[in-house]
């Protein structure tokens, strides 16, 4: 049995050779990134701070007013 698929030793199957040739253009070709190609990371995207503030305010409002708005009358007189 050939170990060609695992470590490249031995005789490759002709079908495997054909597939390797066909897929060669799609092979990963690593490229070194230059610093100018990397976009600087922003702490918050546009409107990110506004959305966080609105979500916090909504959560606070539900926590404070929720028990008052959704309270059901009890059996107490």
Backbone torsions as a table, in degrees:
resi	resn	phi	psi	omega
1	UNK	NA	137.4	-177.7
2	UNK	-85.6	140.2	176.0
3	UNK	-97.9	20.0	-174.6
4	UNK	-59.5	-40.9	-178.1
5	UNK	-68.2	-24.8	-176.0
6	UNK	-92.4	-45.7	-175.3
7	UNK	-136.0	9.0	176.1
8	UNK	82.0	0.5	178.5
9	UNK	-86.9	150.3	176.7
10	UNK	94.0	-177.5	-177.0
11	UNK	-90.3	125.4	179.7
12	UNK	-76.0	150.5	174.7
13	UNK	-70.3	142.7	179.8
14	UNK	-59.0	-35.1	178.4
15	UNK	-66.4	-38.5	177.9
16	UNK	-65.6	-41.5	177.0
17	UNK	-60.9	-42.0	179.7
18	UNK	-63.4	-42.5	178.5
19	UNK	-65.5	-40.0	178.5
20	UNK	-62.2	-41.8	178.7
21	UNK	-66.2	-39.2	-178.5
22	UNK	-68.6	-34.2	-176.2
23	UNK	-92.2	-4.3	-177.4
24	UNK	-55.2	-41.0	179.0
25	UNK	-65.0	-20.0	-177.7
26	UNK	-93.3	3.2	-178.0
27	UNK	-64.2	145.8	178.4
28	UNK	-65.1	129.7	177.7
29	UNK	-122.7	97.9	-176.7
30	UNK	-61.7	145.1	-179.0
31	UNK	-132.4	133.7	178.7
32	UNK	-76.4	129.9	179.4
33	UNK	-82.3	134.5	173.9
34	UNK	-89.2	152.4	-177.4
35	UNK	-61.1	-32.2	-179.1
36	UNK	-71.0	-19.5	-179.2
37	UNK	-82.7	-15.8	-176.5
38	UNK	-90.2	125.8	179.6
39	UNK	-75.8	133.0	177.9
40	UNK	-63.4	140.1	-177.9
41	UNK	-82.2	134.3	178.1
42	UNK	-99.1	147.3	179.5
43	UNK	-65.8	-46.7	177.7
44	UNK	-132.9	138.5	176.3
45	UNK	-71.7	167.3	176.7
46	UNK	-55.8	136.9	-178.2
47	UNK	70.1	0.9	179.9
48	UNK	-63.7	-44.2	179.0
49	UNK	-65.4	-37.5	179.2
50	UNK	-65.9	-42.9	-179.3
51	UNK	-66.1	-40.0	178.4
52	UNK	-64.0	-42.3	179.2
53	UNK	-63.9	-44.4	178.7
54	UNK	-64.1	-39.6	179.1
55	UNK	-66.4	-40.2	178.6
56	UNK	-66.1	-41.2	179.2
57	UNK	-65.6	-40.6	178.6
58	UNK	-65.0	-42.2	178.0
59	UNK	-63.0	-42.1	178.5
60	UNK	-64.4	-42.3	179.9
61	UNK	-62.8	-42.3	178.6
62	UNK	-67.1	-39.0	-179.6
63	UNK	-65.8	-37.4	-177.4
64	UNK	-83.9	-48.8	-173.7
65	UNK	-90.1	-15.4	-177.1
66	UNK	-55.8	-52.1	179.8
67	UNK	-60.9	-31.0	179.3
68	UNK	-76.0	-37.9	-177.0
69	UNK	-77.1	-34.4	-173.6
70	UNK	-105.7	13.0	179.5
71	UNK	-72.7	138.8	176.9
72	UNK	-104.0	147.3	178.5
73	UNK	-65.5	137.2	-178.3
74	UNK	-93.4	-170.4	-179.0
75	UNK	-88.8	-3.1	-178.2
76	UNK	-71.3	145.7	-179.0
77	UNK	-100.9	NA	NA
